[in-house]
């Protein structure tokens, strides 16, 4: 029981501000991968519920702006760092050690700035559209799918690790962990919109996984920045899929 609690608090403290960050043994941190989707569920519930029950209803731009700000606050903007760093490396067309020097450079380059603008504005626009349609469930699910995408990416990259925090996560991305998150994704996606939502979610997710895996293969390894970028891709994909699904009739969403 203590191990379960420790792995959960390790995950919560690493991914959010909802638990104090602490030092854990490597095997505890690796086991935290089991909880990524659950932490996404907690984040989605905390951030979306106030708006779902009526706070600022009818003002979707303000709702979207507040939700995006809340997400950045609760997660410390953790995943956006990897998103920007990876785009800097990708956009540079560098290879070998030079690619990793760019990715690990704490300074943002032009491609990183462009990625942040596109990603943040994309989330704001997608949240606005879903709030306007009162399709709160798709926004809630984005937090689950983002963390699940991190697990899937870690699973694909577990044999291409580099030293660092990302290696511990990839070590914990076992087949049972990946299957658990796949079941979680399919369960919530089906409840929200059946095949009309499951299909675009899986397609968009697969595109992201393919690109991340291909980039890792090209440069011989994957690190924590790949995992952070996977979270952002997953969140964007879940909300974009929600907008696509809203074009169909007969949806079930809340």
C-alpha positions in Angstrom: 0.0 0.0 0.0 2.8 2.4 0.9 4.4 1.7 -2.5 1.1 2.6 -4.3 0.7 5.8 -2.3 4.3 6.8 -2.9 4.1 6.1 -6.7 0.9 8.2 -6.9 2.2 11.1 -4.9 5.4 10.9 -7.0 3.3 11.2 -10.1 1.1 14.0 -8.7 4.1 16.0 -7.4 6.0 15.7 -10.7 3.1 16.5 -13.1 1.3 19.1 -11.0 1.4 21.5 -8.1 -1.2 19.4 -6.3 1.4 17.5 -4.2 4.8 18.7 -2.9 7.8 17.5 -5.0 9.9 15.0 -3.2 12.8 12.7 -3.9 11.9 9.1 -4.6 13.8 6.0 -5.4 14.1 5.3 -9.1 11.7 2.3 -9.0 9.0 4.3 -7.3 9.3 7.1 -9.9 9.2 4.5 -12.7 6.0 3.0 -11.2 4.4 6.5 -11.3 3.7 5.9 -15.0 0.7 3.8 -13.9 -0.9 7.0 -12.6 -0.4 9.4 -15.5 -3.9 9.0 -16.9 -5.4 9.2 -13.4 -3.6 12.5 -12.8 -4.9 13.7 -16.1 -8.4 12.8 -14.9 -7.9 14.8 -11.7 -6.6 17.8 -13.6 -9.5 17.7 -16.0 -12.1 17.3 -13.2 -10.6 20.2 -11.2 -10.3 22.6 -14.2 -13.4 21.8 -16.2 -16.0 21.2 -13.5 -16.5 24.9 -12.5 -17.3 25.8 -16.1 -19.5 22.8 -16.6 -21.7 23.8 -13.7 -22.2 27.3 -15.0 -19.3 29.6 -14.2 -19.2 32.3 -16.9 -21.5 30.3 -19.2 -22.1 32.1 -22.4 -18.6 33.7 -22.4 -16.5 31.0 -24.0 -13.5 33.2 -24.7 -13.1 34.1 -21.0 -13.7 30.4 -20.0 -11.1 29.2 -22.4 -8.5 31.8 -21.3 -9.1 31.0 -17.6 -8.9 27.3 -18.2 -5.7 27.6 -20.2 -4.2 29.8 -17.4 -5.4 27.3 -14.8 -3.8 24.4 -16.7 -0.5 26.3 -17.0 -0.6 27.1 -13.3 -1.4 23.6 -12.0 1.2 21.9 -14.3 3.9 24.7 -14.0 3.9 24.8 -17.8 6.0 21.6 -17.5 5.2 20.1 -20.9 5.4 23.3 -22.9 9.2 23.4 -22.2 9.6 20.0 -24.0 7.3 21.1 -26.8 9.4 24.2 -27.5 12.7 22.5 -27.1 11.8 19.7 -29.4 10.6 22.0 -32.1 13.8 24.0 -31.9 15.8 20.8 -32.5 13.5 19.6 -35.3 13.4 23.0 -37.0 17.2 23.3 -37.0 17.7 20.2 -39.2 20.7 19.5 -37.0 22.0 16.0 -36.6 24.1 14.1 -34.1 25.3 15.9 -31.0 24.3 19.2 -32.4 20.6 18.2 -32.3 20.8 17.4 -28.6 22.7 20.5 -27.8 19.9 22.6 -29.3 17.2 20.5 -27.6 18.9 20.9 -24.2 19.6 24.6 -24.6 17.4 26.4 -22.1 17.1 29.4 -24.5 14.2 29.4 -26.9 14.9 29.7 -30.6 12.7 30.8 -33.4 11.1 27.4 -33.9 10.4 27.0 -30.2 8.7 30.4 -30.1 6.6 29.6 -33.1 5.7 26.2 -31.6 4.6 27.9 -28.3 2.5 30.5 -30.2 0.8 27.8 -32.4 0.3 25.4 -29.5 -1.1 27.9 -27.0 -3.3 29.8 -29.5 -4.5 26.4 -30.8 -5.5 25.3 -27.3 -7.2 28.6 -26.7 -9.2 28.4 -30.0 -10.2 24.8 -29.5 -11.3 25.4 -25.9 -13.4 28.3 -27.1 -15.1 26.2 -29.7 -15.9 23.4 -27.3 -17.0 25.8 -24.5 -19.3 27.5 -27.1 -20.8 24.1 -27.8 -20.9 23.3 -24.1 -19.0 20.1 -25.0 -17.1 20.1 -21.7 -16.4 16.4 -21.8 -14.0 16.8 -24.7 -11.9 19.3 -22.8 -11.9 17.1 -19.7 -10.7 14.2 -21.8 -7.9 16.2 -23.3 -6.0 16.1 -20.0 -6.4 12.3 -19.9 -5.3 11.8 -23.5 -2.3 14.1 -23.2 -0.9 12.0 -20.3 -1.8 8.8 -22.1 0.1 10.0 -25.1 3.1 10.6 -22.9 2.9 6.9 -21.7 2.6 5.7 -25.3 5.6 7.7 -26.4 7.6 6.5 -23.5 6.6 2.9 -24.4 7.8 3.3 -28.0 11.1 5.0 -26.8 12.0 2.7 -23.9 14.9 1.2 -25.9 16.1 4.6 -27.1 16.6 6.4 -23.8 19.1 9.1 -22.8 20.3 9.7 -19.3 17.9 11.9 -17.3 14.4 12.2 -15.9 12.9 10.9 -19.1 14.7 7.6 -18.8 13.0 6.8 -15.5 9.6 7.4 -17.1 10.5 5.2 -20.1 11.7 2.5 -17.8 8.3 2.5 -16.2 6.3 2.4 -19.5 5.8 -1.3 -19.5 3.3 -3.2 -21.7 0.7 -3.5 -18.9 1.0 0.3 -18.3 0.5 1.1 -22.0 -2.4 -1.3 -22.2 -4.0 0.2 -19.1 -3.9 3.7 -20.6 -5.1 2.5 -24.0 -8.2 1.0 -22.3 -8.7 4.2 -20.4 -8.5 6.2 -23.6 -11.0 4.0 -25.4 -13.4 3.9 -22.5 -13.7 7.7 -22.1 -13.6 8.4 -25.8 -16.4 5.9 -26.5 -18.6 7.3 -23.8 -18.1 10.9 -25.1 -18.9 10.3 -28.7 -18.7 6.6 -29.8 -16.8 5.9 -33.0 -17.4 9.5 -34.2 -14.9 10.6 -31.5 -12.8 7.5 -31.1 -11.7 7.4 -34.8 -10.4 11.0 -35.0 -8.8 10.8 -31.6 -6.9 7.6 -32.5 -5.9 8.9 -35.9 -4.5 12.2 -34.6 -2.8 10.4 -31.8 -1.2 8.0 -34.2 0.1 10.8 -36.3 1.8 12.4 -33.3 3.3 9.0 -32.1 4.6 8.3 -35.6 6.3 11.7 -35.9 7.9 11.5 -32.4 9.1 7.9 -32.9 10.5 8.8 -36.3 12.3 11.8 -34.9 13.7 9.6 -32.1 14.9 7.0 -34.5 16.5 9.6 -36.7 18.6 11.0 -33.8 19.2 7.7 -32.0 17.4 8.4 -28.8 14.4 10.0 -27.0 14.4 12.1 -23.8 12.0 13.8 -21.5 11.4 16.6 -24.1 9.8 14.0 -26.4 7.4 13.1 -23.5 6.5 16.7 -22.8 5.8 17.3 -26.5 3.6 14.2 -26.5 1.4 15.6 -23.7 0.8 18.8 -25.7 0.1 16.9 -28.9 -2.4 14.7 -27.0 -4.3 17.6 -25.5 -4.5 19.4 -28.9 -5.5 16.2 -30.6 -8.3 15.4 -28.1 -9.8 18.8 -28.5 -9.4 19.0 -32.3 -11.1 15.5 -32.5 -13.9 16.9 -30.3 -14.5 19.7 -32.8 -14.4 17.2 -35.7 -16.9 15.0 -33.8 -19.3 17.9 -33.2 -19.9 18.0 -37.0 -21.6 14.6 -36.7 -25.1 14.2 -35.2 -26.2 11.9 -32.4 -23.2 12.5 -30.2 -23.2 11.7 -26.5 -21.2 14.3 -24.5 -21.5 16.3 -21.3 
